[in-house]
């Protein structure tokens, strides 16, 4: 007989798991977004990839994979509950994720998101601020209004995560004002704190919310949250690798994009922490008052690799992925859901976009 | 013997009440803002009027009167509790108010706030988006973390209010795209809905949160919330009067400012709803493709008054103030606190800025 919430014969491929979770969550997500003012609902549907900027439905468009909602559903199933118990949490984390991308794109001046104009480019900065605020408020409201005995605990976790996200974005924005080397340079510890706040917190929250709403014990919730946090830090490291060495046709971002934008990412900081000639040449390139052109960025990418930045980042991703997978083996989790979480974790690190 | 929370001989003037409430709430407000990342804390302190844009403390600077925190404290006292019971709610509503001003100034392009540069002017748009997000998240976290049996109810109310605020701002921003007259023009009902969401919701929430946290009955909480909502709509009407006829030296805004910006406010919409020659001349002035110069705005102000817009707005403010005061007489409220609420309500409508 199948375990609770794990019907016999279900599709346990990563694609199948993600699809199953999206289908489980979608009705509630659509209903929740439908509570917004029609204009903010239109911007939300665009941000979620459900429609184009004219408001025309685009069902096969640019919808994300729904990693966070899947983590929430699997978190509930991992503690033996039905995945349906996690739906309010899954909706909340998807809305928080959409809110944070939307506002981060304004702050970072990023004009493209999933190969389409960012919301602030498509609708204007003011409306995009409003749409983000609407999604932020809606996420908390949706969770706070969920029935059941675990709502208070779930809301407190979501609030802590929202604060962490904002802190991570503050840390990241401040990096721009810090020098590349010398006193006041961004340290690896500072970078890790940013990654934990900006990326780890929400992935940890997603799986923990599912486990909380599924009635998991405090110890199990803590282990699952730890798994999600490590996954997030590993995910950020892979993002940093793709930001330099990703294939533009696949990532939708320019070649060596993060170097051309002079973003202080893990590979570059790890390279600069070295002592050799490549590190010194790289520092000189980056400290130039001129923004790097295409050739300079290409040279910088070679130097980051020579100075060990690429290998260090791969090592960082691997260590955190391993820690995340270990955390899945600790507690007494439902084996099917734990296995699906494990496969999902691995697939997220082995990606090209 | 004095009633609970009402020490004998306290200063019951409006100024005294506001000061007492600010002093009660301030330690928690300072502690809560201190949890933020130092950069967002600096922007928050600026927005709250505690410091200048260089981060230098400015204790007698531009701090607001703290109307919302006072409403929360008096809400608790009105149901017989100690004002201290309302502190988490008072902190939350002040933070929500600060967040909403901060983001609204970005969306509306308003460069001045309390006679100083708005946060986005002083720190940049991206950082101001971030600071608003930080205050939004912090407000909910602070309330969700409060002890006691009423936290869940209080959080649900705050979430509903945050959604109403965003809806009100969406409605207000959409007015800009609607014509002044003919099909699709902004109706008085649309305007009232905007005012209820944008201004009524938070004032109603403030007093209701205090009453909830003070353990008030559902019926009493509902009456107090109704009082606060009516107060908010009246407050917005007075704001609209000051936006046209306010004394620039007192309001810190340009003469006939709302007319020069062609804002669709109650006095103008009420005037346009008339049938006479003044309404027709006013519509022609406002529909001109050129933004009104000083002389045109002055003529428009005369026409709004001639067409009855000023009197209608005064009537609207008066009706809602009366309804708010009636709601204070309904339930069995602690008389000292109810009296102080009543005086505060009257003073907020009888203001010059």
HADDOCK unambig.tbl for C-alpha pairs under 7 A between the chains (distance, minus, plus):
assign (segid A and resid 37 and name CA) (segid B and resid 167 and name CA) 5.85 0.50 0.50
assign (segid A and resid 106 and name CA) (segid B and resid 126 and name CA) 6.42 0.50 0.50
assign (segid A and resid 107 and name CA) (segid B and resid 126 and name CA) 4.14 0.50 0.50
assign (segid A and resid 126 and name CA) (segid B and resid 106 and name CA) 6.41 0.50 0.50
assign (segid A and resid 126 and name CA) (segid B and resid 107 and name CA) 4.14 0.50 0.50
assign (segid A and resid 130 and name CA) (segid B and resid 166 and name CA) 6.83 0.50 0.50
assign (segid A and resid 133 and name CA) (segid B and resid 166 and name CA) 6.91 0.50 0.50
assign (segid A and resid 134 and name CA) (segid B and resid 163 and name CA) 6.54 0.50 0.50
assign (segid A and resid 134 and name CA) (segid B and resid 166 and name CA) 5.89 0.50 0.50
assign (segid A and resid 137 and name CA) (segid B and resid 159 and name CA) 6.41 0.50 0.50
assign (segid A and resid 137 and name CA) (segid B and resid 162 and name CA) 5.94 0.50 0.50
assign (segid A and resid 137 and name CA) (segid B and resid 163 and name CA) 5.82 0.50 0.50
assign (segid A and resid 138 and name CA) (segid B and resid 163 and name CA) 6.63 0.50 0.50
assign (segid A and resid 140 and name CA) (segid B and resid 159 and name CA) 6.75 0.50 0.50
assign (segid A and resid 141 and name CA) (segid B and resid 156 and name CA) 6.69 0.50 0.50
assign (segid A and resid 141 and name CA) (segid B and resid 159 and name CA) 5.07 0.50 0.50
assign (segid A and resid 141 and name CA) (segid B and resid 160 and name CA) 6.79 0.50 0.50
assign (segid A and resid 144 and name CA) (segid B and resid 156 and name CA) 5.93 0.50 0.50
assign (segid A and resid 145 and name CA) (segid B and resid 156 and name CA) 6.62 0.50 0.50
assign (segid A and resid 152 and name CA) (segid B and resid 152 and name CA) 6.41 0.50 0.50
assign (segid A and resid 156 and name CA) (segid B and resid 141 and name CA) 6.68 0.50 0.50
assign (segid A and resid 156 and name CA) (segid B and resid 144 and name CA) 5.93 0.50 0.50
assign (segid A and resid 156 and name CA) (segid B and resid 145 and name CA) 6.64 0.50 0.50
assign (segid A and resid 159 and name CA) (segid B and resid 137 and name CA) 6.43 0.50 0.50
assign (segid A and resid 159 and name CA) (segid B and resid 140 and name CA) 6.75 0.50 0.50
assign (segid A and resid 159 and name CA) (segid B and resid 141 and name CA) 5.07 0.50 0.50
assign (segid A and resid 160 and name CA) (segid B and resid 141 and name CA) 6.78 0.50 0.50
assign (segid A and resid 162 and name CA) (segid B and resid 137 and name CA) 5.93 0.50 0.50
assign (segid A and resid 163 and name CA) (segid B and resid 134 and name CA) 6.55 0.50 0.50
assign (segid A and resid 163 and name CA) (segid B and resid 137 and name CA) 5.81 0.50 0.50
assign (segid A and resid 163 and name CA) (segid B and resid 138 and name CA) 6.62 0.50 0.50
assign (segid A and resid 166 and name CA) (segid B and resid 130 and name CA) 6.84 0.50 0.50
assign (segid A and resid 166 and name CA) (segid B and resid 133 and name CA) 6.90 0.50 0.50
assign (segid A and resid 166 and name CA) (segid B and resid 134 and name CA) 5.88 0.50 0.50
assign (segid A and resid 167 and name CA) (segid B and resid 37 and name CA) 5.86 0.50 0.50
